[in-house]
Amino acid sequence: MLVKGAASQSGNLLQFQNSWATVLGGVTSAGKFYSGAAPVLTGNYEASLAGIYGFVDGGSRTGATTIVSNYGAYTIASDVTSNAYSFRSSPSTAAASFALTSLTHYYATDIGIGAGSAVTNQHGFRVTDLTSAGVNYGFHGILSAGSSKWNLWMGGTAQNFLEGSLGIGIAVPTSKLHVSGGGITVTGTLPVFPNVVSGILRGGTTAINFYAAGTGGSDTTTSLEGFRSGIITQTASYNTSNVTGFKVFNMTLGSGSTVTTQNGLWVAALSGATNQYGARLEVASSAANWNVYASGTAQNYFAGFVGLGTAGSVPTSPLHMVTVVTSQAASNYAALFDYDTTQTADNSQIVTLGPTLRLKGSGNITSTVKGGAVVYAAGFNSNTATVTNFSGFSLDMRNLSTGTVTNMQSLWVIDSLNSGGGTITNLYGVRVNDLTVGTNNYGVASAVTSGAAKWNIYASGSAKNYFAGTVGIGQTSPTASLHIQAGTTAASTAPIKLTSGSLMSSAEAGAIEFLTDAYYGTITTGVARKTFAFLESPSFTTPTLGVASATSVSSGAYILSSVNAQTGTTYTNVAGDNGKTITCSNAGAITFTVTDSGMASDYTMTIYQLGAGQVSFVAGGTAVLRNVNSQTKIAGQWGVVVIKRVGSGTDFIISGSTGA
């Protein structure tokens, strides 16, 4: 190398050349170092070089595939035991009143690309692998915390890449991002997915995308939380359809892979605390508020007991409901099953609540109270006030539609199935055990009032009915096996009423039958059917019979065995018909006029309809016709009625086979 003075070289004080006279560098007259060809230090360039750059590397670099502008390859002597710096910047400002906008100790600008050339990678700062020291730092910033101070400031919007693990607050991170001594806060305008964890999880049979294993300090005495979501909407007029604190999407299976179980949320076994909650929800009761809202149609499974009600109640059965009623609200339900379905096609069966009990094993179940019960309801009243109705089971069935419900049953018992080859000794549709503690004890109580198409008990099955105790009809304290209340003057209140029907082909001892105008009773001896004989008057006084004639026996007002046969279509009774039987036989309709004119007190006549023409009764004179059902006709052919005058008044009572 040739070192020569260069005072004549346009401001170059010193110049370095090789043996071929190639300029390698030098020192300008302003005391500035440069490398490469000597710059022409004239005009603005000289002023710029002298005022801005302390060292200039100019010229062209050739001769190898790798070039270095500044290369420090010195040997550190043995007496250097504190610090060795290959590059150190420690400027200071002049003692004058001025302001410097920016002081940069190391500054890299974009490369200038010559025509036709290309650069694959451009590094503003690059550190190759460091391994020889006890501790190796690619970059080491030791600025202390303070206002407007940063160890690392990345103001550019380009991406940032860290291949190794990053520790924040910890020198030896154990994961790609390891934060110690603080949390992570994300603010500002964020993209749709501001935090995305993707890639392939490796390292063991169990892989975890997000793992929170923080240790609560001794000053953490209120709440220690592994994950918290507290979303705030922007102050602006807009609507967000859904805000979700935590959302799980369905996984995507790679080709060839299988997953046995997919859990949207999985809480492992918890222990150590006074109370362990797998999930705790504290949404207050209000319209459109739900603690759990499962709109999916998949099944739900609870292995442990479920308690619904007060928090202090420990469930003692698979479903334990506790409700504390503190008001007289119209609807206070311990449980409300509201199965709202919209039928667009026929469905043979819809069930709101369908519990199923499966008894298994080989042990005996012998309780006479509970036994094996599909539904067991136990009500406990501790209210010291008056409870009007306390029900173990209450149903409120309502039809709110214009459609037709063919059969509405508050309680419907269907036939049981015995398909296992076992034996069912007694099968009961409804069974009530002995009741003793009430003032009045009713096995079944029905309060359906009288009316058309209304029945308290309607047993349409043809099976037998059995009553071991006495039965009272209209009697609350029956004193016989069957004790019937007295009749009244009102229609349809007779104690016993038989409908005319065919006699049994074989008489049965004790049977009572009614056919047309005759009542029959069958005696035990010979199982013989006998006919009941009736009187015209409820009071019988033995008469003194007079002289017999061909048609009657008379004594005073008593006339026996006299028949007045009529074949026309009209007839009016006469005084001589008192006590007679009048037969009406004609194919056409017959009008029978009942008159009180000249008739005796308690005037009585019996009328038979022998023909097809229906007999109709009309009042004559001042007579008034009376009938319990307001009927004034004989019901039909072979019908019989009795017409009796009440004393000497105008009322004539029609009884017997009357019809409309």
KATAQUI-V946836 format. One record per residue. RES is the residue in one letter. PSI is psi in whole degrees, -180 to 180 (NA if undefined). BURIAL is # if it has 9 or more other C-alpha atoms within 8 Angstrom, else .. D_FIRST is the distance of its C-alpha to the first C-alpha in whole Angstrom. Layout:
res:RES psi:PSI burial:BURIAL d_first:D_FIRST
res:RES psi:PSI burial:BURIAL d_first:D_FIRST
//
This chain:
res:M psi:139 burial:. d_first:0
res:L psi:125 burial:. d_first:4
res:V psi:125 burial:. d_first:7
res:K psi:151 burial:. d_first:10
res:G psi:147 burial:. d_first:13
res:A psi:42 burial:# d_first:15
res:A psi:-25 burial:# d_first:19
res:S psi:-2 burial:. d_first:20
res:Q psi:56 burial:. d_first:18
res:S psi:50 burial:. d_first:21
res:G psi:-3 burial:# d_first:21
res:N psi:119 burial:# d_first:17
res:L psi:-39 burial:# d_first:17
res:L psi:142 burial:# d_first:13
res:Q psi:141 burial:# d_first:10
res:F psi:127 burial:# d_first:7
res:Q psi:155 burial:# d_first:6
res:N psi:-175 burial:# d_first:4
res:S psi:-13 burial:. d_first:6
res:W psi:11 burial:. d_first:9
res:A psi:22 burial:. d_first:9
res:T psi:129 burial:. d_first:10
res:V psi:124 burial:# d_first:10
res:L psi:-23 burial:# d_first:9
res:G psi:-174 burial:# d_first:11
res:G psi:-169 burial:# d_first:12
res:V psi:131 burial:# d_first:15
res:T psi:170 burial:# d_first:18
res:S psi:-19 burial:# d_first:21
res:A psi:2 burial:. d_first:23
res:G psi:23 burial:. d_first:21
res:K psi:134 burial:# d_first:20
res:F psi:147 burial:# d_first:17
res:Y psi:163 burial:# d_first:16
res:S psi:156 burial:# d_first:14
res:G psi:-161 burial:# d_first:14
res:A psi:150 burial:# d_first:15
res:A psi:130 burial:# d_first:16
res:P psi:153 burial:. d_first:19
res:V psi:105 burial:. d_first:22
res:L psi:76 burial:# d_first:23
res:T psi:156 burial:. d_first:27
res:G psi:-142 burial:. d_first:30
res:N psi:-34 burial:. d_first:31
res:Y psi:-42 burial:# d_first:28
res:E psi:-42 burial:# d_first:26
res:A psi:-40 burial:# d_first:29
res:S psi:-45 burial:# d_first:29
res:L psi:-41 burial:# d_first:25
res:A psi:-31 burial:# d_first:26
res:G psi:-22 burial:. d_first:29
res:I psi:-50 burial:. d_first:29
res:Y psi:126 burial:# d_first:25
res:G psi:-27 burial:. d_first:23
res:F psi:132 burial:. d_first:20
res:V psi:127 burial:# d_first:20
res:D psi:102 burial:. d_first:18
res:G psi:-171 burial:# d_first:19
res:G psi:-170 burial:. d_first:18
res:S psi:140 burial:. d_first:18
res:R psi:125 burial:. d_first:17
res:T psi:176 burial:. d_first:18
res:G psi:-10 burial:. d_first:17
res:A psi:163 burial:. d_first:19
res:T psi:-21 burial:. d_first:23
res:T psi:129 burial:. d_first:22
res:I psi:155 burial:. d_first:19
res:V psi:126 burial:. d_first:19
res:S psi:-48 burial:. d_first:18
res:N psi:124 burial:. d_first:18
res:Y psi:119 burial:. d_first:18
res:G psi:110 burial:. d_first:19
res:A psi:51 burial:. d_first:19
res:Y psi:167 burial:. d_first:19
res:T psi:129 burial:. d_first:22
res:I psi:122 burial:. d_first:25
res:A psi:166 burial:. d_first:26
res:S psi:-17 burial:. d_first:30
res:D psi:-3 burial:. d_first:30
res:V psi:99 burial:. d_first:30
res:T psi:0 burial:. d_first:33
res:S psi:-70 burial:. d_first:34
res:N psi:146 burial:. d_first:32
res:A psi:124 burial:. d_first:28
res:Y psi:124 burial:. d_first:27
res:S psi:-29 burial:. d_first:24
res:F psi:130 burial:. d_first:25
res:R psi:133 burial:. d_first:28
res:S psi:123 burial:. d_first:29
res:S psi:67 burial:. d_first:32
res:P psi:169 burial:. d_first:32
res:S psi:158 burial:. d_first:35
res:T psi:157 burial:. d_first:37
res:A psi:156 burial:. d_first:38
res:A psi:79 burial:. d_first:41
res:A psi:162 burial:. d_first:43
res:S psi:102 burial:. d_first:46
res:F psi:170 burial:. d_first:44
res:A psi:130 burial:. d_first:44
res:L psi:123 burial:. d_first:41
res:T psi:-45 burial:. d_first:42
res:S psi:133 burial:. d_first:40
res:L psi:118 burial:. d_first:37
res:T psi:121 burial:. d_first:35
res:H psi:-30 burial:. d_first:32
res:Y psi:128 burial:. d_first:31
res:Y psi:125 burial:. d_first:31
res:A psi:130 burial:. d_first:31
res:T psi:170 burial:. d_first:32
res:D psi:146 burial:. d_first:33
res:I psi:149 burial:. d_first:31
res:G psi:119 burial:. d_first:31
res:I psi:118 burial:. d_first:32
res:G psi:158 burial:. d_first:31
res:A psi:127 burial:. d_first:33
res:G psi:-11 burial:. d_first:34
res:S psi:164 burial:. d_first:32
res:A psi:148 burial:. d_first:33
res:V psi:125 burial:. d_first:32
res:T psi:-54 burial:. d_first:35
res:N psi:135 burial:. d_first:34
res:Q psi:124 burial:. d_first:33
res:H psi:121 burial:. d_first:32
res:G psi:-36 burial:. d_first:32
res:F psi:129 burial:. d_first:32
res:R psi:133 burial:. d_first:31
res:V psi:123 burial:. d_first:32
res:T psi:179 burial:. d_first:32
res:D psi:131 burial:. d_first:34
res:L psi:124 burial:# d_first:34
res:T psi:-17 burial:. d_first:36
res:S psi:-25 burial:. d_first:34
res:A psi:167 burial:. d_first:36
res:G psi:-43 burial:. d_first:39
res:V psi:131 burial:. d_first:40
res:N psi:125 burial:. d_first:37
res:Y psi:125 burial:. d_first:37
res:G psi:-39 burial:. d_first:36
res:F psi:134 burial:. d_first:37
res:H psi:110 burial:. d_first:38
res:G psi:128 burial:. d_first:40
res:I psi:36 burial:. d_first:42
res:L psi:134 burial:. d_first:44
res:S psi:158 burial:. d_first:47
res:A psi:140 burial:. d_first:50
res:G psi:170 burial:. d_first:51
res:S psi:134 burial:. d_first:52
res:S psi:40 burial:. d_first:50
res:K psi:132 burial:. d_first:47
res:W psi:132 burial:. d_first:46
res:N psi:-37 burial:. d_first:44
res:L psi:125 burial:. d_first:43
res:W psi:115 burial:. d_first:44
res:M psi:92 burial:. d_first:44
res:G psi:-10 burial:. d_first:45
res:G psi:158 burial:. d_first:44
res:T psi:4 burial:. d_first:47
res:A psi:165 burial:. d_first:45
res:Q psi:160 burial:. d_first:46
res:N psi:137 burial:. d_first:45
res:F psi:127 burial:. d_first:45
res:L psi:113 burial:. d_first:45
res:E psi:-42 burial:. d_first:45
res:G psi:179 burial:. d_first:46
res:S psi:149 burial:# d_first:49
res:L psi:123 burial:# d_first:49
res:G psi:127 burial:# d_first:50
res:I psi:110 burial:# d_first:52
res:G psi:4 burial:. d_first:53
res:I psi:135 burial:# d_first:52
res:A psi:-27 burial:. d_first:49
res:V psi:86 burial:. d_first:50
res:P psi:147 burial:# d_first:52
res:T psi:8 burial:. d_first:54
res:S psi:173 burial:. d_first:54
res:K psi:-40 burial:# d_first:52
res:L psi:115 burial:# d_first:53
res:H psi:113 burial:# d_first:55
res:V psi:129 burial:# d_first:56
res:S psi:139 burial:# d_first:57
res:G psi:9 burial:. d_first:59
res:G psi:-179 burial:. d_first:59
res:G psi:-169 burial:. d_first:60
res:I psi:125 burial:. d_first:59
res:T psi:128 burial:. d_first:60
res:V psi:122 burial:. d_first:60
res:T psi:-178 burial:. d_first:61
res:G psi:-171 burial:. d_first:60
res:T psi:117 burial:. d_first:61
res:L psi:156 burial:. d_first:61
res:P psi:179 burial:. d_first:61
res:V psi:-43 burial:. d_first:64
res:F psi:87 burial:. d_first:62
res:P psi:-28 burial:. d_first:60
res:N psi:109 burial:. d_first:60
res:V psi:125 burial:. d_first:59
res:V psi:112 burial:. d_first:59
res:S psi:-172 burial:. d_first:59
res:G psi:-174 burial:. d_first:57
res:I psi:124 burial:. d_first:58
res:L psi:124 burial:. d_first:59
res:R psi:179 burial:. d_first:59
res:G psi:-2 burial:. d_first:59
res:G psi:177 burial:. d_first:62
res:T psi:-19 burial:. d_first:66
res:T psi:124 burial:. d_first:66
res:A psi:139 burial:. d_first:64
res:I psi:125 burial:. d_first:64
res:N psi:-43 burial:. d_first:62
res:F psi:127 burial:. d_first:63
res:Y psi:119 burial:. d_first:64
res:A psi:113 burial:. d_first:65
res:A psi:51 burial:. d_first:65
res:G psi:152 burial:. d_first:65
res:T psi:122 burial:. d_first:66
res:G psi:130 burial:. d_first:69
res:G psi:168 burial:. d_first:68
res:S psi:-19 burial:. d_first:71
res:D psi:-3 burial:. d_first:71
res:T psi:91 burial:. d_first:72
res:T psi:-5 burial:. d_first:76
res:T psi:-53 burial:. d_first:77
res:S psi:134 burial:. d_first:75
res:L psi:116 burial:. d_first:72
res:E psi:132 burial:. d_first:71
res:G psi:-28 burial:. d_first:69
res:F psi:133 burial:. d_first:69
res:R psi:137 burial:. d_first:70
res:S psi:121 burial:. d_first:71
res:G psi:79 burial:. d_first:72
res:I psi:139 burial:. d_first:71
res:I psi:131 burial:. d_first:72
res:T psi:155 burial:. d_first:72
res:Q psi:149 burial:. d_first:71
res:T psi:91 burial:. d_first:73
res:A psi:162 burial:. d_first:74
res:S psi:104 burial:. d_first:77
res:Y psi:173 burial:. d_first:76
res:N psi:133 burial:. d_first:78
res:T psi:124 burial:. d_first:76
res:S psi:-44 burial:. d_first:78
res:N psi:133 burial:. d_first:77
res:V psi:120 burial:. d_first:75
res:T psi:123 burial:. d_first:75
res:G psi:-33 burial:. d_first:73
res:F psi:126 burial:. d_first:73
res:K psi:138 burial:. d_first:73
res:V psi:128 burial:. d_first:73
res:F psi:161 burial:. d_first:72
res:N psi:141 burial:. d_first:73
res:M psi:160 burial:. d_first:71
res:T psi:122 burial:. d_first:69
res:L psi:127 burial:. d_first:70
res:G psi:156 burial:. d_first:67
res:S psi:124 burial:. d_first:68
res:G psi:-14 burial:. d_first:70
res:S psi:156 burial:. d_first:70
res:T psi:151 burial:. d_first:73
res:V psi:125 burial:. d_first:74
res:T psi:-51 burial:. d_first:77
res:T psi:131 burial:. d_first:77
res:Q psi:123 burial:. d_first:76
res:N psi:123 burial:. d_first:76
res:G psi:-41 burial:. d_first:76
res:L psi:127 burial:. d_first:76
res:W psi:120 burial:. d_first:76
res:V psi:117 burial:. d_first:77
res:A psi:178 burial:. d_first:77
res:A psi:135 burial:. d_first:80
res:L psi:140 burial:. d_first:79
res:S psi:165 burial:. d_first:81
res:G psi:-29 burial:. d_first:80
res:A psi:167 burial:. d_first:81
res:T psi:-44 burial:. d_first:85
res:N psi:134 burial:. d_first:85
res:Q psi:122 burial:. d_first:83
res:Y psi:118 burial:. d_first:83
res:G psi:-39 burial:. d_first:81
res:A psi:132 burial:. d_first:81
res:R psi:123 burial:. d_first:83
res:L psi:129 burial:. d_first:84
res:E psi:38 burial:. d_first:85
res:V psi:126 burial:. d_first:86
res:A psi:152 burial:. d_first:89
res:S psi:130 burial:. d_first:92
res:S psi:165 burial:. d_first:92
res:A psi:135 burial:. d_first:93
res:A psi:25 burial:. d_first:90
res:N psi:132 burial:. d_first:88
res:W psi:135 burial:. d_first:88
res:N psi:-42 burial:. d_first:86
res:V psi:124 burial:. d_first:86
res:Y psi:101 burial:. d_first:86
res:A psi:92 burial:. d_first:86
res:S psi:-7 burial:. d_first:87
res:G psi:154 burial:. d_first:86
res:T psi:6 burial:. d_first:89
res:A psi:165 burial:. d_first:87
res:Q psi:161 burial:. d_first:89
res:N psi:139 burial:. d_first:89
res:Y psi:131 burial:. d_first:89
res:F psi:114 burial:. d_first:90
res:A psi:-38 burial:. d_first:90
res:G psi:178 burial:. d_first:91
res:F psi:146 burial:# d_first:94
res:V psi:124 burial:# d_first:94
res:G psi:128 burial:# d_first:95
res:L psi:120 burial:# d_first:96
res:G psi:-141 burial:# d_first:97
res:T psi:147 burial:. d_first:96
res:A psi:-27 burial:. d_first:93
res:G psi:-4 burial:. d_first:95
res:S psi:128 burial:. d_first:97
res:V psi:118 burial:. d_first:96
res:P psi:138 burial:# d_first:97
res:T psi:10 burial:. d_first:99
res:S psi:166 burial:. d_first:100
res:P psi:-37 burial:. d_first:97
res:L psi:112 burial:# d_first:98
res:H psi:114 burial:# d_first:99
res:M psi:128 burial:# d_first:100
res:V psi:122 burial:# d_first:101
res:T psi:127 burial:# d_first:102
res:V psi:113 burial:. d_first:103
res:V psi:121 burial:. d_first:105
res:T psi:4 burial:. d_first:105
res:S psi:169 burial:. d_first:107
res:Q psi:44 burial:. d_first:110
res:A psi:154 burial:. d_first:108
res:A psi:-32 burial:. d_first:109
res:S psi:101 burial:. d_first:107
res:N psi:102 burial:. d_first:106
res:Y psi:134 burial:. d_first:105
res:A psi:-37 burial:. d_first:103
res:A psi:137 burial:. d_first:102
res:L psi:115 burial:. d_first:102
res:F psi:109 burial:. d_first:101
res:D psi:94 burial:. d_first:101
res:Y psi:96 burial:. d_first:100
res:D psi:108 burial:. d_first:100
res:T psi:146 burial:. d_first:100
res:T psi:110 burial:. d_first:100
res:Q psi:121 burial:. d_first:102
res:T psi:-5 burial:. d_first:102
res:A psi:162 burial:. d_first:103
res:D psi:140 burial:. d_first:106
res:N psi:125 burial:. d_first:105
res:S psi:-20 burial:. d_first:108
res:Q psi:132 burial:. d_first:106
res:I psi:125 burial:. d_first:104
res:V psi:125 burial:. d_first:104
res:T psi:-50 burial:. d_first:103
res:L psi:116 burial:. d_first:103
res:G psi:74 burial:. d_first:104
res:P psi:146 burial:. d_first:103
res:T psi:129 burial:. d_first:104
res:L psi:123 burial:. d_first:105
res:R psi:109 burial:. d_first:104
res:L psi:125 burial:. d_first:106
res:K psi:170 burial:. d_first:105
res:G psi:-162 burial:. d_first:106
res:S psi:10 burial:. d_first:109
res:G psi:153 burial:. d_first:110
res:N psi:144 burial:. d_first:113
res:I psi:106 burial:. d_first:113
res:T psi:3 burial:. d_first:116
res:S psi:133 burial:. d_first:116
res:T psi:-3 burial:. d_first:119
res:V psi:-62 burial:. d_first:117
res:K psi:-50 burial:. d_first:114
res:G psi:-140 burial:. d_first:114
res:G psi:99 burial:. d_first:111
res:A psi:127 burial:. d_first:110
res:V psi:-43 burial:. d_first:108
res:V psi:125 burial:. d_first:108
res:Y psi:116 burial:. d_first:110
res:A psi:123 burial:. d_first:110
res:A psi:110 burial:. d_first:111
res:G psi:140 burial:. d_first:112
res:F psi:120 burial:. d_first:112
res:N psi:119 burial:. d_first:114
res:S psi:14 burial:. d_first:113
res:N psi:125 burial:. d_first:114
res:T psi:-8 burial:. d_first:117
res:A psi:-171 burial:. d_first:118
res:T psi:127 burial:. d_first:120
res:V psi:112 burial:. d_first:118
res:T psi:-48 burial:. d_first:120
res:N psi:127 burial:. d_first:119
res:F psi:108 burial:. d_first:117
res:S psi:137 burial:. d_first:116
res:G psi:-26 burial:. d_first:114
res:F psi:121 burial:. d_first:113
res:S psi:133 burial:. d_first:114
res:L psi:136 burial:. d_first:113
res:D psi:96 burial:. d_first:113
res:M psi:133 burial:. d_first:113
res:R psi:138 burial:. d_first:113
res:N psi:111 burial:. d_first:113
res:L psi:14 burial:. d_first:111
res:S psi:161 burial:. d_first:111
res:T psi:-3 burial:. d_first:113
res:G psi:-179 burial:. d_first:113
res:T psi:129 burial:. d_first:116
res:V psi:112 burial:. d_first:115
res:T psi:-49 burial:. d_first:118
res:N psi:124 burial:. d_first:118
res:M psi:116 burial:. d_first:117
res:Q psi:124 burial:. d_first:117
res:S psi:-31 burial:. d_first:116
res:L psi:124 burial:. d_first:116
res:W psi:121 burial:. d_first:116
res:V psi:120 burial:. d_first:117
res:I psi:165 burial:. d_first:116
res:D psi:143 burial:. d_first:118
res:S psi:167 burial:. d_first:116
res:L psi:130 burial:. d_first:114
res:N psi:88 burial:. d_first:115
res:S psi:2 burial:. d_first:113
res:G psi:2 burial:. d_first:112
res:G psi:1 burial:. d_first:116
res:G psi:-170 burial:. d_first:117
res:T psi:132 burial:. d_first:120
res:I psi:111 burial:. d_first:120
res:T psi:-55 burial:. d_first:123
res:N psi:128 burial:. d_first:124
res:L psi:117 burial:. d_first:122
res:Y psi:132 burial:. d_first:122
res:G psi:-48 burial:. d_first:121
res:V psi:133 burial:. d_first:121
res:R psi:133 burial:. d_first:122
res:V psi:122 burial:. d_first:123
res:N psi:176 burial:. d_first:124
res:D psi:134 burial:. d_first:127
res:L psi:129 burial:. d_first:126
res:T psi:-21 burial:. d_first:128
res:V psi:-9 burial:. d_first:126
res:G psi:159 burial:. d_first:127
res:T psi:-45 burial:. d_first:130
res:N psi:132 burial:. d_first:131
res:N psi:119 burial:. d_first:129
res:Y psi:122 burial:. d_first:128
res:G psi:-45 burial:. d_first:127
res:V psi:127 burial:. d_first:126
res:A psi:126 burial:. d_first:127
res:S psi:133 burial:. d_first:127
res:A psi:36 burial:. d_first:128
res:V psi:124 burial:. d_first:128
res:T psi:161 burial:. d_first:131
res:S psi:142 burial:. d_first:134
res:G psi:167 burial:. d_first:133
res:A psi:136 burial:. d_first:133
res:A psi:39 burial:. d_first:131
res:K psi:132 burial:. d_first:130
res:W psi:136 burial:. d_first:130
res:N psi:-43 burial:. d_first:130
res:I psi:126 burial:. d_first:130
res:Y psi:101 burial:. d_first:129
res:A psi:92 burial:. d_first:130
res:S psi:-7 burial:. d_first:130
res:G psi:153 burial:. d_first:129
res:S psi:6 burial:. d_first:132
res:A psi:165 burial:. d_first:132
res:K psi:161 burial:. d_first:134
res:N psi:138 burial:. d_first:134
res:Y psi:131 burial:. d_first:135
res:F psi:113 burial:. d_first:136
res:A psi:-36 burial:. d_first:137
res:G psi:178 burial:. d_first:138
res:T psi:151 burial:# d_first:140
res:V psi:125 burial:# d_first:139
res:G psi:127 burial:# d_first:140
res:I psi:106 burial:# d_first:140
res:G psi:7 burial:. d_first:141
res:Q psi:122 burial:# d_first:142
res:T psi:-16 burial:. d_first:139
res:S psi:72 burial:. d_first:141
res:P psi:142 burial:# d_first:143
res:T psi:13 burial:. d_first:146
res:A psi:167 burial:. d_first:146
res:S psi:-39 burial:# d_first:144
res:L psi:113 burial:# d_first:144
res:H psi:116 burial:# d_first:145
res:I psi:139 burial:# d_first:145
res:Q psi:163 burial:# d_first:146
res:A psi:153 burial:. d_first:149
res:G psi:170 burial:. d_first:149
res:T psi:179 burial:. d_first:149
res:T psi:-12 burial:. d_first:150
res:A psi:154 burial:. d_first:147
res:A psi:149 burial:. d_first:146
res:S psi:35 burial:. d_first:144
res:T psi:15 burial:. d_first:145
res:A psi:142 burial:# d_first:148
res:P psi:-45 burial:. d_first:147
res:I psi:137 burial:. d_first:147
res:K psi:125 burial:. d_first:147
res:L psi:144 burial:. d_first:148
res:T psi:133 burial:. d_first:147
res:S psi:134 burial:. d_first:149
res:G psi:172 burial:. d_first:148
res:S psi:147 burial:. d_first:150
res:L psi:147 burial:. d_first:151
res:M psi:142 burial:. d_first:150
res:S psi:-28 burial:. d_first:151
res:S psi:122 burial:. d_first:152
res:A psi:146 burial:# d_first:153
res:E psi:132 burial:. d_first:151
res:A psi:134 burial:# d_first:153
res:G psi:-6 burial:. d_first:152
res:A psi:143 burial:. d_first:151
res:I psi:130 burial:. d_first:151
res:E psi:158 burial:# d_first:151
res:F psi:125 burial:# d_first:152
res:L psi:116 burial:# d_first:153
res:T psi:-100 burial:. d_first:155
res:D psi:12 burial:. d_first:157
res:A psi:138 burial:. d_first:158
res:Y psi:141 burial:# d_first:156
res:Y psi:144 burial:# d_first:156
res:G psi:137 burial:# d_first:156
res:T psi:125 burial:# d_first:156
res:I psi:163 burial:# d_first:158
res:T psi:-43 burial:. d_first:157
res:T psi:115 burial:. d_first:160
res:G psi:4 burial:. d_first:160
res:V psi:56 burial:# d_first:157
res:A psi:133 burial:# d_first:159
res:R psi:126 burial:# d_first:158
res:K psi:159 burial:. d_first:160
res:T psi:135 burial:. d_first:161
res:F psi:138 burial:. d_first:161
res:A psi:140 burial:. d_first:164
res:F psi:152 burial:. d_first:163
res:L psi:155 burial:. d_first:165
res:E psi:-29 burial:. d_first:165
res:S psi:142 burial:. d_first:165
res:P psi:-19 burial:. d_first:163
res:S psi:126 burial:. d_first:167
res:F psi:123 burial:. d_first:169
res:T psi:124 burial:. d_first:173
res:T psi:118 burial:. d_first:176
res:P psi:163 burial:. d_first:178
res:T psi:110 burial:. d_first:182
res:L psi:140 burial:. d_first:182
res:G psi:-154 burial:. d_first:185
res:V psi:133 burial:. d_first:187
res:A psi:144 burial:. d_first:184
res:S psi:-175 burial:. d_first:184
res:A psi:-29 burial:. d_first:183
res:T psi:-16 burial:. d_first:180
res:S psi:164 burial:# d_first:179
res:V psi:121 burial:# d_first:181
res:S psi:149 burial:# d_first:181
res:S psi:104 burial:# d_first:182
res:G psi:-121 burial:. d_first:181
res:A psi:-3 burial:. d_first:177
res:Y psi:127 burial:. d_first:176
res:I psi:126 burial:# d_first:176
res:L psi:148 burial:# d_first:175
res:S psi:44 burial:# d_first:174
res:S psi:134 burial:# d_first:175
res:V psi:132 burial:# d_first:173
res:N psi:103 burial:# d_first:173
res:A psi:124 burial:. d_first:171
res:Q psi:134 burial:# d_first:170
res:T psi:1 burial:. d_first:168
res:G psi:-173 burial:# d_first:168
res:T psi:-3 burial:# d_first:165
res:T psi:152 burial:. d_first:166
res:Y psi:144 burial:# d_first:168
res:T psi:129 burial:. d_first:169
res:N psi:155 burial:# d_first:170
res:V psi:169 burial:# d_first:174
res:A psi:-29 burial:. d_first:175
res:G psi:-9 burial:. d_first:176
res:D psi:-3 burial:# d_first:173
res:N psi:121 burial:# d_first:173
res:G psi:2 burial:# d_first:172
res:K psi:165 burial:# d_first:172
res:T psi:124 burial:# d_first:169
res:I psi:122 burial:# d_first:168
res:T psi:137 burial:# d_first:167
res:C psi:120 burial:# d_first:165
res:S psi:108 burial:# d_first:164
res:N psi:149 burial:# d_first:163
res:A psi:-23 burial:. d_first:160
res:G psi:169 burial:. d_first:160
res:A psi:142 burial:# d_first:158
res:I psi:131 burial:# d_first:161
res:T psi:121 burial:# d_first:162
res:F psi:115 burial:# d_first:163
res:T psi:126 burial:# d_first:165
res:V psi:118 burial:# d_first:165
res:T psi:152 burial:# d_first:168
res:D psi:0 burial:# d_first:169
res:S psi:115 burial:. d_first:172
res:G psi:12 burial:. d_first:175
res:M psi:146 burial:# d_first:173
res:A psi:164 burial:. d_first:174
res:S psi:146 burial:# d_first:172
res:D psi:33 burial:# d_first:169
res:Y psi:132 burial:# d_first:170
res:T psi:137 burial:# d_first:168
res:M psi:151 burial:# d_first:167
res:T psi:129 burial:# d_first:165
res:I psi:129 burial:# d_first:164
res:Y psi:138 burial:# d_first:163
res:Q psi:106 burial:# d_first:161
res:L psi:-23 burial:# d_first:162
res:G psi:-179 burial:# d_first:161
res:A psi:-24 burial:# d_first:157
res:G psi:125 burial:# d_first:158
res:Q psi:138 burial:# d_first:156
res:V psi:124 burial:# d_first:159
res:S psi:135 burial:# d_first:158
res:F psi:135 burial:# d_first:160
res:V psi:152 burial:# d_first:160
res:A psi:139 burial:# d_first:162
res:G psi:157 burial:# d_first:166
res:G psi:-128 burial:. d_first:168
res:T psi:15 burial:# d_first:166
res:A psi:146 burial:# d_first:164
res:V psi:121 burial:. d_first:161
res:L psi:132 burial:# d_first:159
res:R psi:139 burial:# d_first:156
res:N psi:141 burial:# d_first:154
res:V psi:-27 burial:# d_first:151
res:N psi:14 burial:. d_first:149
res:S psi:35 burial:. d_first:150
res:Q psi:136 burial:# d_first:151
res:T psi:31 burial:# d_first:155
res:K psi:157 burial:# d_first:155
res:I psi:138 burial:# d_first:155
res:A psi:-32 burial:# d_first:152
res:G psi:-175 burial:# d_first:154
res:Q psi:137 burial:# d_first:156
res:W psi:10 burial:# d_first:158
res:G psi:151 burial:# d_first:157
res:V psi:134 burial:# d_first:159
res:V psi:156 burial:# d_first:159
res:V psi:129 burial:# d_first:162
res:I psi:124 burial:# d_first:163
res:K psi:135 burial:# d_first:164
res:R psi:138 burial:# d_first:166
res:V psi:104 burial:# d_first:165
res:G psi:-131 burial:. d_first:168
res:S psi:17 burial:. d_first:170
res:G psi:-166 burial:. d_first:167
res:T psi:-8 burial:# d_first:165
res:D psi:131 burial:# d_first:162
res:F psi:120 burial:# d_first:162
res:I psi:130 burial:# d_first:160
res:I psi:122 burial:# d_first:158
res:S psi:161 burial:# d_first:157
res:G psi:-142 burial:. d_first:156
res:S psi:67 burial:# d_first:154
res:T psi:157 burial:# d_first:153
res:G psi:178 burial:# d_first:150
res:A psi:NA burial:. d_first:149
//
